Amino acid sequence: MDLRRLDPTGVGAERRAHWLLIAVFAAVVGLAVTDLVGDLREGTTIGHAVVEGSIAIVGAVGIVTLLTRLAAARRGESIAQATAAELAADLEGSRAEAERWRDEARDLSQGLGELIDRQFGRWGLTPAERDVALLLLKGLSHKEVAAIRGVGEATARQQSTAVYRKAGVSGRHDLAAFFLEDMLAPRADVVTER
């Protein structure tokens, strides 16, 4: 069985290695202390007692160090898990907000499209002129309008001129302003201070 599939990050293997080292250090400490106690009962030199005591102390320091690292790793995982949960919640909130925005924009766009089409009718635009007018409102150049409609650039310019004349505007900016001016007016409930 491939253990990497069970623990792809290797965190479990690292923990097991830490616990194995702790067990080894504990065995060394236990053996060193047992030997030191026995040597002290039988009478030993101070140098020998210091060496065995040092081995026990180094082993104990190793155990404490490894336990501290394990605790820190657990805290780090908790923080990472909490952060991941917060990010997931934020992402879900952003997705929901984006979906609401798309729904509202779709409704507004559909309503605006109907209003624009009605105004084109009032101006008496032909179907070709309506297409040109919509493309101009989207910000396309005469060259781009011609390419999309499969006509020459001169034809696109003539149709644009006819749109401007029938709408009573001087150009593409005025055409866009005709539809946008009232939509961009400040809301009645917003009071501006100067």
C-alpha positions as CSV (number, residue, x, y, z in Angstrom):
1,M,0.0,0.0,0.0
2,D,1.3,3.5,-0.9
3,L,1.3,5.5,2.3
4,R,1.7,8.8,0.3
5,R,-1.9,8.4,-0.8
6,L,-3.0,8.4,2.8
7,D,-0.8,11.3,3.7
8,P,0.2,13.2,0.6
9,T,1.8,16.1,2.5
10,G,4.1,13.8,4.5
11,V,2.9,15.5,7.8
12,G,2.0,12.1,9.3
13,A,5.3,10.6,8.5
14,E,7.1,13.6,10.1
15,R,5.0,13.2,13.2
16,R,5.8,9.5,13.4
17,A,9.5,10.3,13.0
18,H,9.3,12.8,15.8
19,W,7.6,10.3,18.1
20,L,10.2,7.7,17.2
21,L,13.0,10.1,18.1
22,I,11.2,11.0,21.4
23,A,11.1,7.3,22.2
24,V,14.8,6.9,21.4
25,F,15.7,9.9,23.6
26,A,13.5,8.6,26.4
27,A,15.2,5.2,26.2
28,V,18.6,6.9,26.3
29,V,17.6,9.0,29.2
30,G,16.1,6.0,31.1
31,L,19.2,3.9,30.5
32,A,21.6,6.8,31.4
33,V,19.7,7.5,34.6
34,T,19.5,3.9,35.6
35,D,23.2,3.4,35.0
36,L,24.0,6.6,36.8
37,V,22.0,5.6,39.9
38,G,23.6,2.2,39.9
39,D,27.1,3.6,39.5
40,L,26.5,6.1,42.3
41,R,25.3,3.3,44.7
42,E,28.4,1.3,43.8
43,G,30.7,4.3,44.0
44,T,32.0,5.9,40.8
45,T,34.3,8.7,39.8
46,I,32.9,12.2,39.5
47,G,33.9,12.3,35.8
48,H,32.0,9.2,35.0
49,A,28.9,10.5,36.8
50,V,29.1,13.9,35.0
51,V,29.3,12.1,31.6
52,E,26.3,9.9,32.3
53,G,24.4,12.9,33.8
54,S,25.2,14.9,30.8
55,I,23.8,12.2,28.5
56,A,20.6,12.1,30.5
57,I,20.3,15.9,30.3
58,V,21.0,16.1,26.6
59,G,18.4,13.3,26.1
60,A,15.8,15.3,28.2
61,V,16.5,18.5,26.2
62,G,16.0,16.5,23.0
63,I,12.6,15.2,24.2
64,V,11.5,18.7,25.2
65,T,12.6,20.2,21.9
66,L,10.7,17.5,19.9
67,L,7.6,17.9,22.0
68,T,7.7,21.7,21.5
69,R,8.1,21.2,17.7
70,L,5.1,18.8,17.6
71,A,3.0,21.3,19.6
72,A,4.0,24.1,17.3
73,A,3.1,22.0,14.3
74,R,-0.3,21.3,15.7
75,R,-0.9,25.0,16.4
76,G,0.3,25.9,12.9
77,E,-2.2,23.3,11.4
78,S,-5.0,24.8,13.5
79,I,-4.1,28.3,12.3
80,A,-3.8,27.1,8.7
81,Q,-7.1,25.3,8.9
82,A,-8.9,28.3,10.4
83,T,-7.4,30.6,7.8
84,A,-8.5,28.2,5.0
85,A,-12.0,28.1,6.5
86,E,-12.1,31.9,6.6
87,L,-10.9,32.1,3.0
88,A,-13.4,29.5,1.9
89,A,-16.2,31.5,3.6
90,D,-15.0,34.7,2.0
91,L,-14.8,33.1,-1.4
92,E,-18.3,31.7,-1.1
93,G,-19.6,35.2,0.0
94,S,-17.9,36.8,-3.0
95,R,-19.3,34.2,-5.4
96,A,-22.8,34.8,-4.0
97,E,-22.3,38.6,-4.4
98,A,-21.1,38.1,-7.9
99,E,-24.1,36.0,-8.8
100,R,-26.5,38.6,-7.3
101,W,-24.6,41.3,-9.4
102,R,-24.9,39.2,-12.6
103,D,-28.6,38.7,-12.0
104,E,-29.3,42.3,-11.4
105,A,-27.1,43.4,-14.3
106,R,-28.9,40.9,-16.6
107,D,-32.2,42.3,-15.6
108,L,-31.0,45.9,-16.0
109,S,-29.3,45.1,-19.3
110,Q,-32.4,43.5,-20.7
111,G,-34.5,46.5,-19.7
112,L,-32.0,48.9,-21.1
113,G,-31.9,47.0,-24.3
114,E,-35.6,47.2,-24.7
115,L,-35.5,51.0,-24.0
116,I,-32.8,51.5,-26.5
117,D,-34.7,49.5,-29.1
118,R,-37.8,51.6,-28.5
119,Q,-35.9,54.8,-28.9
120,F,-34.4,53.5,-32.2
121,G,-37.9,52.9,-33.3
122,R,-38.9,56.5,-32.4
123,W,-36.0,57.7,-34.5
124,G,-37.1,55.6,-37.4
125,L,-33.8,53.6,-37.8
126,T,-33.7,50.9,-40.3
127,P,-32.6,47.4,-39.2
128,A,-29.1,48.0,-40.6
129,E,-28.9,51.4,-38.8
130,R,-30.0,49.8,-35.5
131,D,-27.2,47.3,-35.8
132,V,-24.7,50.1,-36.5
133,A,-26.1,52.2,-33.7
134,L,-25.7,49.3,-31.2
135,L,-22.1,48.7,-32.3
136,L,-21.3,52.4,-32.0
137,L,-22.8,52.4,-28.4
138,K,-20.5,49.5,-27.6
139,G,-17.6,51.7,-28.6
140,L,-16.6,50.0,-31.9
141,S,-14.8,52.0,-34.6
142,H,-16.2,52.4,-38.1
143,K,-13.6,49.9,-39.3
144,E,-14.7,47.4,-36.7
145,V,-18.4,48.0,-37.4
146,A,-17.7,47.4,-41.1
147,A,-15.8,44.2,-40.4
148,I,-18.5,42.8,-38.2
149,R,-21.3,43.7,-40.6
150,G,-19.4,42.6,-43.7
151,V,-19.6,45.9,-45.4
152,G,-17.1,48.5,-46.5
153,E,-15.9,51.2,-44.1
154,A,-17.5,53.9,-46.2
155,T,-20.9,52.2,-45.9
156,A,-20.4,52.0,-42.1
157,R,-19.6,55.7,-42.0
158,Q,-22.7,56.6,-44.1
159,Q,-24.9,54.5,-41.9
160,S,-23.4,56.1,-38.8
161,T,-24.1,59.5,-40.2
162,A,-27.7,58.5,-40.9
163,V,-28.0,57.3,-37.3
164,Y,-26.6,60.6,-35.9
165,R,-28.9,62.7,-38.2
166,K,-32.1,60.8,-37.3
167,A,-31.2,60.9,-33.6
168,G,-30.4,64.6,-33.7
169,V,-26.9,64.1,-32.3
170,S,-23.5,65.2,-33.5
171,G,-21.6,62.0,-33.2
172,R,-20.9,58.8,-31.3
173,H,-20.2,60.5,-28.0
174,D,-23.5,62.4,-28.1
175,L,-25.3,59.1,-29.0
176,A,-23.9,57.4,-26.0
177,A,-24.6,60.4,-23.8
178,F,-28.3,60.4,-25.0
179,F,-28.7,57.0,-23.3
180,L,-26.3,57.4,-20.4
181,E,-27.0,60.9,-19.2
182,D,-30.1,60.2,-17.1
183,M,-28.8,56.9,-15.8
184,L,-25.7,58.6,-14.4
185,A,-27.6,61.4,-12.6
186,P,-27.0,61.5,-8.8
187,R,-29.6,59.7,-6.7
188,A,-32.2,61.9,-5.1
189,D,-31.4,60.5,-1.6
190,V,-27.7,61.4,-1.9
191,V,-26.9,65.0,-0.8
192,T,-23.6,66.4,-1.9
193,E,-21.9,69.0,0.2
194,R,-19.6,71.6,-1.2
